[in-house]
């Protein structure tokens, strides 16, 4: 068995069997995503450098956040969570049509996908806004302590004086 065998030192990656123009388009698109990720992380680091109070919550004993940023954090957290769930619903509907109705799936246009994505974002933001408006109507009294590391909805509801 050891006759006529060679030692493998490398492999050839065939990748996707796409044309050169599509490969260049995908390469540019992924490079753009990478650049946006670097810019976003750089912006966060720049904001921390400009206002180092953002990092003091990790080191300081007194960890306070004012009311408006806490409510904004709650809104953004819930908007992103609702939108993620709605996009997953849209993706499952997309898979259903692709599997159960393959002839109708090929007719689906980019406009339909765009409308579904925009609808998911709009409904997710609207649902979060409803929650935040209801939170803003609550009276807060007693110890203003949130037993969490960010302003999550259930932890924000605990210090409310009214029945939630």
N, C-alpha and C positions, 0 to 999 in steps of 0.2 A: 504493500500500500504506500510506502514512502517513496516509491519510484516516481519520477516525473511530476513532482509537486513543486510549486514555487511559493515563496514566502510573500504574503500580502502586506504591502507597506502603505497602501492608500486605496481609497474607494472613489468612484466617480458618482457624483450626485447628479441625477438626471433632472431633478426639479419638475416644474410643470411644463408640459409640452405646449408652450405658447410661442407665438410669433415674437420676433425681436422688438417690434413696436409695443406690444402689450407688456413685455418684460421691462422695457424702459419706462412705460407709464406706471407700472406697479412699483418699480424701484424709486421713481420720483415721488409717488404717493406715500410710500413708507418712509422715505427720507423726510418728507414734509411732516408726517406724524411725529417722527423722532424730534425734529426741530421744534415743533410746537410743545412737545413734552419738556424738552430742555428749557424753552422759554418760560413755560408755566412754573417749573421748579425754580428757575432763576428769579422769577417774579416773587415767589414765596420767600426765597432767601433774601432778596432785596428788601422786601417789606419787613422781615424780621430784623435786618440790619438797620433799617431806618427807624423802626420803633421796637426796641428790644423788650418792651413790656409784654409783647406776645409770648415770650419765652419765660417770663418771670413766674408764671403759674406752676412751672415745673420745679422751681427752686424756692419760691417764697412760701412762707407759712400761710399768709393771708391771700387766698385765691378768690378774688372777686371778679365779677363781670357785671357791667351795668345792664339795666333792664332791656333797652332797645337792642343791643347786640345779641343778648340771649334770645330774644324773640326772633330776631333775624336768623340766628343759627337754627332755631327750631323750625322756622319756615323752610329754610334751604334743605335741612336734613329730610323733612317730610316731603318736600317737592321732589327731591331726587329719589327718595324711596318709592313714592307713588308712581313716578314716571318710569322707574325701572320695572315695577310690577306690570304697568300697562304695556310697556314695550315687550315684555315677555309674553303677555297675552297676544299681542299683535304677531309676534314671531310664531306662536303656536298656531294661530289662525293661518299664517302663511304656510307653515308645514302641512297643515290639514289640507289646504287647497292643492299644494304641490303633490301630495300623496293620493288624495281621494279624487281630485279633479285635475289630472295633469294637462288636459287639453286647454282648460281655462287658465291654468297657471302661466302658460306661455304668452297669454294676451296681456297679463298684468304689466302695467307701465310704471316708470319711475315716479310719475305724478301720484299714483296710488300709494306708493311707499312713502313719498314725502308727506302726503296728507295724513297717513297713519302715524308717522313720527311726530308731526306737528300736533296732531290731535292728542297723542299720548302726553307730550310736554304741556299742552294747554290744560288738559284735564288733571294732570298731576299737580300743576301749579295751583289750579283752582281748588282742588281738594285740600291742599296744604293751606291755602288762604282761608278757607272755611274753618279749619282747625285753629289757626292763629287768631282769627277774629273771635272765635268762641273763648279762647284762652284770655284774650285782652279784656273780655267782659267780666272775668273773675276777680274778686277781691283777694289780695294777698296780705296775710298778716302772720304774726308769730315769727319763728326763726326762718330767716330767708336763706336756708341752706338747701342746696341741691346735692343729693348723694350720687353724683355722677361726675365724669370728667368733661362733659359738655352738656348743653341744654337740650336734652332729649325730652319728648313730650310728657312721658309718664313722670319723670323726675321733676318737671316744671309744674305739673298738676298737684304734686304732693303738698307744697306749702300753701295752696289755695284754701281760703277759709270757707268757701261755699261748697255745697254738695256737688261733686263732679260726676 
